[in-house]
Amino acid sequence: MLQLEGVTVRYGDAIWALQDVNLEVAENKITALLGANGAGKTTVIRVIAGLVRPVAGVVRWEGEILSGPVEERSRQGLAVVPEGRQLWPGLTVAEHLTLAVYPVLGPRQRFRSRLPEAYQARIEQLLDQFPALRRHWRHRAETMSGGEQQMLALARALATNPKLLALDEPSVGLAPLVVEELFGRLESTVRAGMTVLLVEQNAEAALDVADWAYVLQSGRVVASGSRRDLDASGALEEAYLGRSSQAL
Ligand code: ATP
């Protein structure tokens, strides 16, 4: 569904954030992209979103090379949950979700005091999927727990029914049980017909739900496979600790 082919990204003259990265995100699967701090994970998301232009290589989306700006990629069905959630602290759950469906409304609909039924129905579906958000409907994001805020960031990204959702380190700062609940919801979202790219430093939690994983180290893909393949190869220890499993 989405492929990176030979993607190379440089920041300034000196930093090669990605070098010849090849990876594929398969339809209706969870693909994890794992790696330590600074490995280049966020840069992969930026390239997919159109925020950073590679110096070499291409991103293919449903067979076509992606070259348009961020807004166009969003219209093509790509959605991103950025690192740190990027919510508006002073806005309520109601305001976040209403704003999330706003861009897909036509100009006439935007000036109506009530949202058209189709969009209200979409928000209702999201509230069924994330019951905590219904409880907090009139509450400001800043008053909610980290887990609830991450659910809001996820629901906001899902509001327009994207085909592919890319999440940048959604588990950061969350307790293990909250991460389990969040990733469980991701799994059910994928079963309902979505595709996910899960960028994570927390390899253990990500591999619990991922169908396939890639391991990035210093901007290069150093391993890929199922959890079993990665466990057997010791590639994760190598990528996270900078030494081979034989040496552990
Ligand atoms: P983290 O887990 O810390 O977010 P990451 O795996 O997401 O790390 P990136 O944020 O993609 O890694 O960074 C890859 C490399 O590029 C790092 O060496 C980082 O310092 C560098 N880098 C990232 N953004 C920029 C930037 N805007 N300008 C210069 N260098 C950058």
Residues whose N, C-alpha, C, O or C-beta is under 5 A from the ligand:
A	BS01	ATP	Y11 I15 A17 A36 N37 G38 A39 G40 K41 T42 T43
